[in-house]
Amino acid sequence: MEDYITVIGGGLAGCEAAYQIAKRGIKVKLYEMKPIKFSPAHSNENLAEVVCSNSFKSNLHTNACGLLKEELRLLDSLLIKCADETSVPAGQALAVDREEFSKLVTHKIRENPNIEIINEEYTGEGLDSTKHITIIATGPLTSDEFAKNIAKITEDDKLHFYDAAAPILSKESIDMNIAFFGDRYEQERKKEESIEDWNIRRKQVKEGSYINLPMNKEEYEDFWNKLVNAEVVELHKFEKREIFEGCMPVEVMAKRGIDTLRFGPLKPVGFTDPRTGKRPYALVQLRQDDTSGTMFNIVGFQTNLKFGEQKRVFSSIPGLQNAEFIKYGVMHRNTYINSSKLLDETYNLKKNKNIYFAGQVTGVEGYVESIASGMVASLNAVSDYKRIKEQRINKDKIVFPGNTMIGALSKYISTPNEKFQPMNANFGIIPELEEKIKDKKLKYEKLADRAIEELKKKLEEGE
């Protein structure tokens, strides 16, 4: 075996992985194609370039991403430490000076004697037969050539091309006094049933059905006006052609005419509003998004609205006035592997134990989430390296508790899911508390406390 571990990609995940490996006395060859070659979204020659927002999201203990940062601080994350040191005023959020952040990470990586930075494009040729440990952290803009070789080593036809996704909501935040379970035309097949009986039965229907949000004419027109006048995110030039050819944002569809949505994703045909006994003027459907039925996505609502605008506009839909957005809708280029089929909870490729993946190419979405994946992959790559060097038979996997945010993300990306899509840190992927708590802030505080306590126990046990 080679006397080093290879890390491909000098972004957030790759730099975290390289640092954690080097910190443990193992040499790293870190491949980064900049400045020889830049992706369409990159322009800075430094490592760990922050491309989109400069925000690493909330620092609050009761926020999912805030909790993940706390966990990473306990694990001595280099990237979070650099973010803290280069932070700029942003209220309760952790935001960074982009230039200073990238410079500091680059300095920390370059000064480490165990890390060799190789500035060239790594195409992945022969990667399927590699006999040394490799972490692939090439990000959502993986080059076409490398993508072909990733397809070869994963034995998957191609990388997923993730160009749009609808918002995902917490089921418990939906007002079920307005919303109702049911499939299209089901009610019309039950015309002999009274509205009173239907109202009783609809509360008992759970699996296999949509949650439906009926709207009258006034409610629909109010929603439509808010939607067509909302602010959108400006896409990168290279994304516009690719995204709009294959997908239509709900706000673009709405601008084609006030009734366009009513003949599209909001068509009310086949439904009866249990409150009125009549067909609604328009109807929004929510589809179950996880096996436990705690998360639902808004059907047909792929969108390019700014996150704050999504909350404002979509919360005007009857039944969603108090909706908790677990994940906002996004539209951008993001190539990723089907991790739910290909990886285990350590981000290790099941078909080739010498290969790990990290970062957004795995289906975690967000800066801090990418850093977390680099942490998990690197700790397990180190464990592998030591096992081989010491000629031990058993592999000691480092799996974080599912009640922690870092462990819940690892579990999410490795759990079989036919509709697998990228996911941010959120409390919806963490197991519920034994006690039922209605106060959301208190509930999240207890979930976060439990996570930190379990992570500390894990650290006391040692790697």
C-alpha positions in Angstrom: 0.0 0.0 0.0 1.1 3.6 -0.8 2.4 5.5 2.2 -0.2 8.3 1.8 -3.9 8.9 1.3 -5.1 10.7 -1.8 -7.8 13.5 -1.5 -9.2 14.7 -4.8 -10.7 18.2 -4.6 -9.5 21.3 -2.6 -13.0 22.5 -1.7 -14.5 22.6 1.8 -14.9 18.8 2.2 -11.5 18.0 0.6 -9.6 20.5 2.8 -11.2 19.3 6.0 -10.4 15.7 5.0 -6.8 16.5 4.2 -6.3 18.3 7.5 -7.8 15.6 9.6 -5.7 12.9 8.0 -2.5 15.0 8.2 -3.2 15.9 11.8 -3.0 12.2 12.6 0.5 11.9 11.1 -0.4 10.5 7.8 0.8 12.0 4.5 -1.8 13.4 2.1 -1.6 14.1 -1.7 -4.3 16.7 -2.2 -5.2 17.2 -5.9 -6.7 20.6 -6.9 -7.0 21.6 -10.6 -7.0 25.3 -9.9 -5.3 27.5 -11.0 -4.5 25.3 -14.0 -8.2 24.8 -14.8 -11.3 26.5 -13.3 -14.9 25.2 -13.2 -17.6 27.6 -14.6 -18.4 28.8 -11.0 -14.9 29.3 -9.6 -12.4 32.2 -10.0 -10.3 32.3 -6.8 -6.9 30.5 -6.9 -7.1 29.7 -3.2 -8.4 26.5 -1.7 -11.9 26.2 -0.1 -13.4 28.9 -2.3 -16.8 30.0 -1.1 -18.8 30.4 -4.4 -22.4 31.3 -3.5 -23.5 33.0 -0.2 -20.8 33.9 2.3 -23.1 32.6 5.1 -22.5 29.3 6.9 -26.1 29.7 8.3 -27.2 30.0 11.9 -24.9 29.6 14.9 -27.9 29.0 17.2 -27.9 25.8 19.3 -31.6 25.3 18.4 -30.9 25.5 14.6 -29.9 22.3 12.8 -26.9 23.8 11.1 -26.0 25.5 14.3 -26.0 22.2 16.0 -23.8 20.7 13.3 -21.3 23.5 13.7 -21.2 22.8 17.5 -20.5 19.1 16.8 -17.7 20.0 14.3 -16.1 22.3 16.8 -16.0 19.4 19.3 -14.3 17.4 16.6 -11.7 20.1 16.0 -12.8 21.0 12.5 -10.2 23.2 10.7 -12.8 24.8 8.4 -15.2 25.8 11.1 -12.3 27.2 13.1 -11.2 29.3 10.0 -14.8 30.4 9.5 -15.0 31.6 13.1 -11.7 33.5 12.7 -12.7 35.2 9.5 -16.3 35.9 10.5 -18.1 39.2 9.7 -21.2 40.7 11.5 -24.3 38.7 10.5 -26.6 38.6 13.5 -27.1 35.0 14.7 -25.5 33.6 11.6 -21.9 32.7 10.9 -20.8 34.6 7.8 -17.3 34.9 6.5 -15.1 37.3 4.6 -14.8 35.1 1.5 -11.2 36.1 0.5 -9.9 36.0 4.1 -11.5 32.6 4.7 -10.0 31.0 1.6 -6.6 32.5 2.3 -6.6 31.2 5.8 -7.6 27.7 4.9 -5.0 27.7 2.1 -2.3 28.9 4.5 -3.2 26.2 7.1 -3.1 23.5 4.5 0.1 24.7 2.8 2.0 25.0 6.1 1.2 21.4 7.1 4.3 19.3 6.3 2.1 16.1 5.8 0.1 17.7 2.9 1.4 17.9 -0.6 -0.8 20.0 -2.9 -0.8 18.9 -6.5 -2.2 21.5 -8.9 -3.5 19.4 -11.8 -6.7 17.9 -13.0 -7.3 14.4 -11.7 -9.3 12.6 -14.3 -9.7 9.3 -12.3 -8.1 7.1 -14.9 -7.5 3.7 -13.3 -9.3 4.7 -10.1 -11.4 1.5 -10.3 -8.3 -0.6 -9.7 -6.6 1.6 -7.1 -4.9 -0.1 -4.2 -4.5 2.9 -2.0 -7.0 4.9 0.0 -8.7 7.7 -1.9 -11.3 10.3 -0.9 -13.2 11.9 -3.8 -14.4 15.4 -2.9 -14.8 17.0 -6.4 -18.0 18.9 -5.5 -21.2 19.6 -7.5 -19.3 20.7 -10.6 -17.2 17.5 -11.2 -15.5 17.6 -14.6 -17.1 15.5 -17.4 -14.0 13.3 -17.7 -13.8 12.5 -14.0 -17.6 12.0 -14.0 -17.2 9.2 -16.6 -14.7 7.5 -14.4 -16.8 7.9 -11.3 -19.6 6.2 -13.2 -17.2 3.3 -14.0 -16.0 2.8 -10.4 -19.6 3.0 -9.0 -20.9 0.8 -11.7 -23.8 3.3 -12.1 -24.7 4.6 -15.5 -24.1 8.2 -14.7 -24.0 10.8 -12.0 -27.4 12.4 -11.2 -28.0 15.8 -12.6 -29.8 17.7 -9.9 -31.2 20.9 -11.4 -34.3 21.6 -9.3 -36.2 20.6 -6.2 -39.3 21.7 -4.4 -39.4 22.9 -0.8 -39.8 20.2 1.9 -41.9 20.8 5.0 -42.3 19.3 8.4 -45.6 17.4 8.6 -46.3 18.5 12.1 -46.3 22.1 11.1 -49.1 21.6 8.5 -52.6 22.7 9.7 -54.6 19.5 9.3 -57.8 21.5 10.1 -57.5 22.8 6.6 -55.4 20.1 4.9 -56.6 16.6 4.3 -55.2 13.2 3.2 -56.4 11.7 -0.1 -55.6 10.7 -3.6 -57.2 12.3 -6.7 -60.7 11.1 -7.5 -60.8 9.0 -4.3 -63.5 11.3 -2.9 -65.6 11.3 -6.1 -65.6 7.5 -5.8 -67.0 7.9 -2.3 -69.9 10.3 -3.2 -72.4 8.2 -1.2 -70.3 9.0 1.9 -71.4 12.1 4.0 -69.1 15.0 4.5 -69.2 14.2 8.3 -68.1 10.6 7.7 -65.4 11.7 5.3 -64.0 14.2 7.7 -63.7 11.4 10.3 -62.2 8.9 7.8 -59.7 11.4 6.3 -58.0 11.8 9.7 -57.3 8.1 9.7 -55.8 7.9 6.2 -52.0 8.1 6.4 -49.7 6.1 4.2 -49.9 6.0 0.4 -51.8 9.3 0.1 -51.0 13.0 -0.5 -51.8 15.8 1.9 -54.0 18.3 0.0 -54.4 22.0 0.6 -57.7 23.4 -1.0 -57.9 27.1 -2.0 -60.9 29.2 -2.9 -60.7 31.9 -5.6 -59.7 34.7 -3.3 -57.0 32.6 -1.6 -55.6 31.5 -5.0 -55.5 34.9 -6.5 -53.7 36.3 -3.4 -51.1 33.5 -3.6 -50.7 34.0 -7.4 -50.1 37.7 -7.0 -47.5 37.2 -4.3 -45.8 34.5 -6.4 -45.4 36.4 -9.7 -44.1 39.5 -7.9 -41.6 37.6 -5.6 -37.8 38.1 -5.9 -35.8 35.3 -7.6 -32.1 34.2 -7.3 -29.9 35.1 -10.3 -28.5 31.9 -11.8 -25.0 31.5 -13.1 -24.9 32.0 -16.9 -23.8 28.4 -17.4 -26.8 27.1 -15.4 -29.6 28.9 -17.2 -29.6 26.9 -20.4 -29.2 23.5 -18.6 -31.9 24.1 -16.0 -34.7 25.8 -18.0 -34.5 23.2 -20.8 -35.5 20.4 -18.5 -37.5 22.1 -15.8 -40.0 24.9 -15.3 -40.0 27.0 -12.1 -43.4 27.4 -10.6 -43.0 31.2 -10.6 -42.2 31.2 -14.4 -45.2 29.0 -15.0 -47.4 31.3 -13.0 -46.4 34.3 -15.1 -47.8 32.7 -18.2 -51.3 33.5 -17.0 -53.4 33.6 -13.8 -55.0 30.3 -14.5 -52.0 28.4 -15.8 -51.2 26.8 -12.4 -54.9 25.8 -12.0 -54.5 23.6 -15.1 -51.1 22.4 -14.0 -49.7 21.4 -10.6 -52.6 23.2 -8.7 -55.5 21.6 -10.6 -58.4 20.7 -8.3 -60.0 18.1 -10.5 -60.9 14.9 -8.5 -61.1 16.5 -5.1 -63.8 17.8 -2.8 -63.0 20.3 0.0 -64.2 18.6 3.2 -65.0 22.0 4.7 -67.5 23.0 1.9 -68.4 19.7 0.2 -67.5 21.3 -3.2 -64.5 21.1 -5.6 -61.9 23.7 -4.5 -60.9 26.5 -6.9 -57.3 25.3 -6.8 -55.4 22.7 -4.8 -51.8 22.3 -3.7 -50.6 18.7 -3.1 -47.8 17.6 -0.6 -46.1 14.3 -1.2 -44.4 12.2 1.5 -40.6 12.6 1.3 -39.3 10.2 3.8 -40.1 6.6 5.0 -41.2 7.8 8.5 -43.7 10.3 7.0 -42.4 13.3 8.9 -41.4 15.3 5.8 -43.5 16.3 2.8 -42.5 18.2 -0.4 -44.7 20.6 -2.3 -45.6 18.9 -5.6 -44.6 20.8 -8.7 -43.1 23.7 -6.8 -39.5 23.6 -8.1 -38.5 27.2 -7.7 -35.8 29.8 -8.0 -37.3 32.2 -5.4 -35.0 33.5 -2.7 -35.4 31.5 0.5 -37.1 34.3 2.4 -39.5 34.8 -0.4 -40.3 31.1 -0.5 -41.3 31.3 3.2 -43.4 34.4 2.7 -45.2 33.3 -0.5 -45.7 29.6 0.2 -46.8 30.3 3.8 -49.8 32.2 2.3 -51.2 28.9 1.0 -54.0 27.8 3.4 -52.8 25.2 5.8 -49.1 26.4 5.6 -49.4 29.6 7.6 -47.1 28.1 10.3 -45.2 25.8 8.0 -41.7 24.8 9.0 -39.4 24.6 5.9 -37.0 21.8 6.4 -35.4 22.5 3.0 -36.1 25.3 0.6 -36.5 24.8 -3.1 -33.4 25.2 -5.2 -32.4 25.4 -8.9 -28.8 25.0 -9.7 -26.4 22.5 -11.3 -25.4 19.8 -8.8 -24.0 16.5 -10.0 -24.0 13.8 -7.3 -23.9 10.0 -7.0 -26.7 7.8 -5.8 -25.2 7.6 -2.3 -28.2 5.8 -0.8 -27.3 2.8 -3.0 -23.5 3.2 -3.2 -22.2 4.4 0.1 -22.3 3.2 3.7 -22.5 5.5 6.8 -18.8 6.2 6.7 -19.1 7.6 3.1 -17.2 4.5 2.0 -18.0 3.0 -1.5 -19.5 -0.4 -0.9 -18.0 -1.9 -4.1 -14.5 -0.6 -3.5 -13.4 -0.3 0.1 -10.4 1.8 -0.8 -12.6 4.7 -2.0 -14.5 7.3 0.0 -16.6 10.2 -1.2 -17.2 13.5 0.6 -18.9 16.8 -0.1 -21.8 17.7 -2.3 -21.0 14.9 -4.7 -22.5 12.6 -2.0 -25.8 14.4 -1.8 -25.2 16.5 1.3 -26.1 20.1 0.5 -24.5 23.1 2.1 -21.1 24.4 3.3 -21.2 23.0 6.8 -22.7 19.7 5.7 -19.9 19.2 3.2 -17.3 19.9 5.9 -19.0 17.3 8.1 -18.9 14.6 5.3 -15.2 15.4 4.9 -14.7 14.8 8.6 -16.5 11.5 8.6 -14.8 10.2 5.5 -11.3 11.2 6.6 -11.6 9.7 10.1 -12.6 6.4 8.5 -9.9 6.6 5.9 -7.4 7.0 8.7 -8.9 3.9 10.4 -8.5 2.0 7.2 -4.9 3.1 6.7 -4.0 2.0 10.2 -5.7 -1.3 9.8 -3.8 -2.1 6.7 -0.5 -0.9 8.1 -0.9 -2.9 11.3 -2.2 -5.9 9.3 -5.4 -6.1 11.3 -8.3 -8.1 9.8 -11.3 -6.2 11.2 -12.0 -2.7 10.0 -13.0 -0.4 12.9 -15.6 1.9 11.4 -16.3 5.2 13.0 -20.0 5.6 12.9 -21.5 8.6 14.7 -24.7 8.2 16.7 -27.9 8.7 14.6 -29.1 11.2 17.2 -26.3 13.6 16.3 -26.6 15.8 13.3 -23.3 14.5 11.7 -24.6 11.0 12.3 -28.1 11.7 10.9 -26.6 13.1 7.7 -24.4 10.0 7.3 -27.4 7.8 7.8 -29.6 9.8 5.4 -27.1 9.6 2.5 -26.6 5.8 3.1 -30.2 4.7 3.6 -31.8 3.1 0.5 -34.2 5.6 -1.1 -35.6 5.4 -4.6 -36.2 9.2 -4.6 -32.9 10.1 -3.1 -32.0 13.8 -3.4 -29.5 16.2 -1.8 -30.3 17.2 1.8 -29.3 19.9 4.2 -28.9 19.4 8.0 -32.4 19.5 9.6 -34.1 18.2 12.6 -36.5 16.2 10.5 -33.7 13.5 9.9 -33.0 13.1 13.6 -35.0 10.5 15.6 -37.8 12.0 17.7 -37.6 12.5 21.4 -39.4 10.0 23.6 -41.5 12.8 25.1 -43.8 14.9 22.9 -43.0 18.6 23.1 -45.3 21.1 21.4 -43.0 24.1 21.8 -40.7 24.0 18.8 -37.8 25.9 20.3 -37.8 23.8 23.5 -38.0 20.6 21.4 -35.0 21.6 19.2 -33.1 22.6 22.3 -33.6 19.1 23.8 -32.7 17.4 20.5 -29.5 19.5 20.3 -28.6 18.8 24.0 -29.1 15.1 23.4 -26.9 15.2 20.3 -24.0 17.0 22.0 -24.2 14.7 25.0 -24.1 11.6 22.7 -21.2 13.0 20.7 -19.2 13.7 23.8 -19.7 10.1 25.0 -18.5 9.0 21.6 -15.4 11.1 21.9 -14.7 9.8 25.4 -14.7 6.3 23.9 -12.0 7.4 21.5 -11.7 7.0 17.8 
